[in-house]
Amino acid sequence: MQRELKKDGLVVISLSVDEPDNKDAALEFLKKMDARFPHYLLVDTDENHEKQRAEFPTNAPPTTHVFDRRGKKVKTFGAGAKEEDVEKFVRDLLEQKQ
């Protein structure tokens, strides 16, 4: 989806919440998936955890947060979200001119 919709303005980043000791496994997974977008590793501290929880409450990864062109979060898809539902939402959002 990222490669196809990049021309329409889609920007994708990944944020791993894996433990730092597992960062190599997370990176291997991203390479296996041929994920060609920026990747970040959250080094969790109590302060980071509280800020993340306040801003992006989730049950468990993977979680997809969708932001509009202005940077406002418009939807969160939890771990059980269907890929086709996420894609439809993103495509519909990209069609909106802001």
C-alpha positions as CSV (number, residue, x, y, z in Angstrom):
1,M,0.0,0.0,0.0
2,Q,2.8,2.4,0.9
3,R,4.5,2.1,-2.5
4,E,1.3,2.4,-4.4
5,L,-0.1,5.3,-2.5
6,K,3.1,7.3,-1.9
7,K,2.3,9.4,-5.0
8,D,-1.0,10.3,-3.4
9,G,0.7,11.6,-0.2
10,L,0.8,8.5,2.0
11,V,3.6,8.5,4.5
12,V,4.3,5.4,6.5
13,I,6.6,5.0,9.5
14,S,7.0,2.1,11.9
15,L,7.6,2.4,15.6
16,S,8.8,-0.8,17.3
17,V,8.0,-1.2,21.0
18,D,10.1,-4.3,21.2
19,E,12.7,-4.5,24.0
20,P,16.0,-3.1,22.8
21,D,17.5,-6.6,23.1
22,N,15.0,-7.7,20.4
23,K,15.7,-4.9,17.9
24,D,17.7,-7.1,15.6
25,A,14.7,-9.5,15.3
26,A,12.4,-6.6,14.7
27,L,14.7,-5.3,11.9
28,E,14.9,-8.7,10.3
29,F,11.1,-8.9,10.2
30,L,10.9,-5.5,8.5
31,K,13.6,-6.5,6.0
32,K,11.7,-9.8,5.3
33,M,8.5,-7.7,4.7
34,D,10.5,-5.4,2.4
35,A,9.3,-2.4,4.4
36,R,10.8,0.6,2.7
37,F,9.9,3.4,5.0
38,P,11.5,4.9,8.2
39,H,11.6,2.6,11.2
40,Y,12.0,3.7,14.8
41,L,12.6,1.9,18.1
42,L,10.9,3.3,21.2
43,V,13.3,2.9,24.1
44,D,10.7,2.7,26.8
45,T,11.1,4.6,30.0
46,D,8.3,5.2,32.6
47,E,8.0,8.7,31.2
48,N,7.8,7.6,27.6
49,H,5.3,4.9,28.5
50,E,3.0,7.3,30.2
51,K,3.1,9.8,27.4
52,Q,2.5,7.1,24.8
53,R,-0.4,5.6,26.8
54,A,-2.0,9.1,27.1
55,E,-1.7,9.9,23.5
56,F,-2.2,6.5,21.8
57,P,-4.1,4.2,24.1
58,T,-3.9,0.6,22.7
59,N,-4.2,-2.9,23.9
60,A,-1.3,-4.5,22.1
61,P,0.7,-4.2,19.0
62,P,0.5,-4.2,16.1
63,T,-1.5,-1.0,16.1
64,T,-2.0,1.3,13.2
65,H,-2.6,5.0,13.9
66,V,-3.8,7.0,10.9
67,F,-3.2,10.8,10.7
68,D,-4.7,13.2,8.2
69,R,-2.6,15.6,6.1
70,R,-2.5,18.1,8.9
71,G,-1.1,15.6,11.3
72,K,-4.3,15.1,13.3
73,K,-4.9,11.5,14.4
74,V,-8.2,10.4,12.9
75,K,-8.4,6.7,13.6
76,T,-6.6,3.9,15.4
77,F,-6.8,0.3,14.3
78,G,-6.0,-2.4,16.9
79,A,-4.2,-5.7,16.6
80,G,-7.2,-7.5,15.1
81,A,-7.9,-5.0,12.3
82,K,-8.3,-6.4,8.9
83,E,-5.8,-5.1,6.3
84,E,-8.5,-4.4,3.8
85,D,-10.3,-2.2,6.4
86,V,-7.2,-0.2,7.0
87,E,-6.5,0.2,3.3
88,K,-10.0,1.3,2.5
89,F,-9.9,3.9,5.3
90,V,-6.6,5.2,4.1
91,R,-7.6,5.4,0.5
92,D,-10.8,7.3,1.4
93,L,-8.8,9.7,3.5
94,L,-6.3,10.3,0.7
95,E,-9.1,11.2,-1.7
96,Q,-10.2,14.0,0.6
97,K,-8.5,17.3,-0.4
98,Q,-7.6,19.4,2.6
